[in-house]
Amino acid sequence: MTKTTCCCHGCLSCFFDYETPRTIVIQSKGVGLLFRFINFLIIAYVFGYVCYLQKGYQDTDSIISSVTTKVKGYSFTNSSNLGPHIWDVADFVIPPQGENSFFVLTNAIITPRQTQSSCPELPTTSTICIADCDCTEGFSDPRGNGIQTGLCVNYSDTIKTCEVQSWCPLELDVNIPEQALLGAAENFTVLIKNSVTYPKFNFHGRNIMSDIVNTSYLKRCEFNRQTDPHCPIFHLKTMVSEAEEEFQTMAVKGGVLGILIDWTCDLDWWGKPCRPQYTFRRLDDKNPTNNVAPGYNFRFAKYFYNSDGKETRTLIKAYGIRFDVIVFGNAGKFSIVPTIVNLGAALSFLSLTGAVCDWVLVTCTRRRHYYLKHKTTVLDDSDDTTESLSMGTTYGTH
């Protein structure tokens, strides 16, 4: 038999061979305990954290949501500017419909019967004057209230200011009412209708649940975390109190309150029914050490025409609470693909156990040199050359 034939025969034999790693059993209580302890930690991580807490056996989907709101209530005021006045939903909910939010008027500075005319500008360092030459006709200050006419007129018995063309009389917004004009808004109620969808699982849900809520129930229910946590009708005071705020204090300068609806759901048959969870939180900054421009306010006007056909308006600087409805959550349902992927990825950590124990054996133990001798085999190049020559002689003999 030639050398070539032997090599080919050897390759065919190697193709049908199976090799297995050599196992060395080391009877060491310390290393054995370490090995079992690491295995226990990995298995606890896999089934406790990955499977139970993180639900690694589930596929997940993100929420799609829509929200509508309807506020109810009315209030009576008697101020020097407006006199006796009834405020209803059309007055204190601005605008009537918003995207996932609504604003409730709680306080206001009202300037009635404004007309397009000329009047003295409010006194500031740039508007106080002595003579007409101190005023510039046509000048417009972006922080002012109108366009200067070029005249210096009396603002009071002691102060003169530049006259402006504007809506007169000008608004005086320095002194905010210390008591909220519409403090009774704490008794207003809001109905929140929220519909959600998890398209991947073909799941549709509403916070007005057919198995709990019906028409007669809506007429008498009121949200209470302990006694009625599924009612979609909320008192404004209850929501502000849940956010650890005082309604009458917040109503003076306004603010922003978040209504958080959590739709985190387990859609497996063994999971709990998918129900929304409500929480409330103040979202605007109320840091007492940095109280520049606190609260929430804006201006709007109501326009009229008097008997002479002249346009007039009532200007309202509105302070109030803006309620932002924030819907979030995700849903999970059993799926074999994430189960295999997550379990396989987590169980792959078991291969680290042997590496850690080997490192401890050859590094930290008293007999580390003995263990290292039996675990590793060192081959010298010269031995390999001698063996090759020997094999060549053998092939030649055959």
Secondary structure in CASP SS format (residue, H / E / C, confidence):
PFRMAT SS
TARGET T0000
AUTHOR 0000-0000-0000
METHOD secondary structure of the structure
MODEL  1
M C 1.00
T C 1.00
K H 1.00
T H 1.00
T H 1.00
C H 1.00
C H 1.00
C H 1.00
H H 1.00
G H 1.00
C H 1.00
L H 1.00
S H 1.00
C H 1.00
F H 1.00
F C 1.00
D C 1.00
Y C 1.00
E C 1.00
T C 1.00
P C 1.00
R C 1.00
T C 1.00
I C 1.00
V C 1.00
I C 1.00
Q C 1.00
S C 1.00
K H 1.00
G H 1.00
V H 1.00
G H 1.00
L H 1.00
L H 1.00
F H 1.00
R H 1.00
F H 1.00
I H 1.00
N H 1.00
F H 1.00
L H 1.00
I H 1.00
I H 1.00
A H 1.00
Y H 1.00
V H 1.00
F H 1.00
G H 1.00
Y H 1.00
V H 1.00
C H 1.00
Y H 1.00
L H 1.00
Q C 1.00
K C 1.00
G C 1.00
Y C 1.00
Q E 1.00
D E 1.00
T E 1.00
D E 1.00
S E 1.00
I C 1.00
I E 1.00
S E 1.00
S E 1.00
V E 1.00
T E 1.00
T E 1.00
K E 1.00
V E 1.00
K E 1.00
G C 1.00
Y C 1.00
S E 1.00
F E 1.00
T E 1.00
N E 1.00
S E 1.00
S C 1.00
N C 1.00
L C 1.00
G E 1.00
P E 1.00
H E 1.00
I E 1.00
W E 1.00
D C 1.00
V H 1.00
A H 1.00
D H 1.00
F H 1.00
V E 1.00
I C 1.00
P C 1.00
P C 1.00
Q C 1.00
G C 1.00
E C 1.00
N C 1.00
S E 1.00
F E 1.00
F E 1.00
V E 1.00
L E 1.00
T E 1.00
N E 1.00
A E 1.00
I E 1.00
I E 1.00
T E 1.00
P E 1.00
R E 1.00
Q E 1.00
T E 1.00
Q E 1.00
S E 1.00
S E 1.00
C E 1.00
P E 1.00
E C 1.00
L C 1.00
P C 1.00
T C 1.00
T C 1.00
S C 1.00
T C 1.00
I E 1.00
C C 1.00
I C 1.00
A C 1.00
D H 1.00
C H 1.00
D H 1.00
C C 1.00
T C 1.00
E C 1.00
G C 1.00
F C 1.00
S E 1.00
D C 1.00
P C 1.00
R C 1.00
G C 1.00
N C 1.00
G C 1.00
I E 1.00
Q E 1.00
T E 1.00
G E 1.00
L E 1.00
C E 1.00
V E 1.00
N E 1.00
Y C 1.00
S C 1.00
D C 1.00
T C 1.00
I C 1.00
K E 1.00
T E 1.00
C E 1.00
E E 1.00
V E 1.00
Q E 1.00
S E 1.00
W E 1.00
C E 1.00
P C 1.00
L C 1.00
E C 1.00
L C 1.00
D C 1.00
V C 1.00
N C 1.00
I C 1.00
P C 1.00
E C 1.00
Q C 1.00
A C 1.00
L C 1.00
L C 1.00
G H 1.00
A H 1.00
A H 1.00
E H 1.00
N H 1.00
F C 1.00
T E 1.00
V E 1.00
L E 1.00
I E 1.00
K E 1.00
N E 1.00
S E 1.00
V E 1.00
T E 1.00
Y E 1.00
P H 1.00
K H 1.00
F H 1.00
N C 1.00
F E 1.00
H E 1.00
G E 1.00
R E 1.00
N C 1.00
I C 1.00
M C 1.00
S C 1.00
D C 1.00
I C 1.00
V C 1.00
N C 1.00
T H 1.00
S H 1.00
Y H 1.00
L H 1.00
K H 1.00
R H 1.00
C C 1.00
E C 1.00
F C 1.00
N E 1.00
R C 1.00
Q C 1.00
T C 1.00
D E 1.00
P C 1.00
H C 1.00
C C 1.00
P C 1.00
I E 1.00
F E 1.00
H E 1.00
L H 1.00
K H 1.00
T H 1.00
M H 1.00
V H 1.00
S H 1.00
E H 1.00
A C 1.00
E C 1.00
E C 1.00
E C 1.00
F H 1.00
Q H 1.00
T H 1.00
M H 1.00
A H 1.00
V H 1.00
K H 1.00
G C 1.00
G E 1.00
V E 1.00
L E 1.00
G E 1.00
I E 1.00
L E 1.00
I E 1.00
D E 1.00
W C 1.00
T C 1.00
C E 1.00
D E 1.00
L C 1.00
D C 1.00
W C 1.00
W C 1.00
G C 1.00
K C 1.00
P C 1.00
C C 1.00
R C 1.00
P C 1.00
Q E 1.00
Y E 1.00
T E 1.00
F E 1.00
R E 1.00
R E 1.00
L C 1.00
D C 1.00
D C 1.00
K C 1.00
N C 1.00
P C 1.00
T C 1.00
N C 1.00
N C 1.00
V C 1.00
A C 1.00
P C 1.00
G C 1.00
Y C 1.00
N E 1.00
F E 1.00
R E 1.00
F E 1.00
A E 1.00
K E 1.00
Y E 1.00
F E 1.00
Y E 1.00
N C 1.00
S C 1.00
D C 1.00
G C 1.00
K C 1.00
E E 1.00
T E 1.00
R E 1.00
T E 1.00
L E 1.00
I E 1.00
K E 1.00
A E 1.00
Y E 1.00
G E 1.00
I E 1.00
R E 1.00
F E 1.00
D E 1.00
V E 1.00
I E 1.00
V E 1.00
F E 1.00
G C 1.00
N E 1.00
A E 1.00
G E 1.00
K E 1.00
F E 1.00
S C 1.00
I H 1.00
V H 1.00
P H 1.00
T H 1.00
I H 1.00
V H 1.00
N H 1.00
L H 1.00
G H 1.00
A H 1.00
A H 1.00
L H 1.00
S H 1.00
F H 1.00
L H 1.00
S H 1.00
L H 1.00
T H 1.00
G H 1.00
A H 1.00
V H 1.00
C H 1.00
D H 1.00
W H 1.00
V H 1.00
L H 1.00
V H 1.00
T H 1.00
C H 1.00
T C 1.00
R C 1.00
R C 1.00
R H 1.00
H H 1.00
Y H 1.00
Y H 1.00
L H 1.00
K H 1.00
H H 1.00
K H 1.00
T C 1.00
T C 1.00
V C 1.00
L C 1.00
D C 1.00
D H 1.00
S H 1.00
D H 1.00
D H 1.00
T H 1.00
T H 1.00
E H 1.00
S H 1.00
L H 1.00
S H 1.00
M H 1.00
G H 1.00
T H 1.00
T H 1.00
Y H 1.00
G H 1.00
T H 1.00
H C 1.00
END
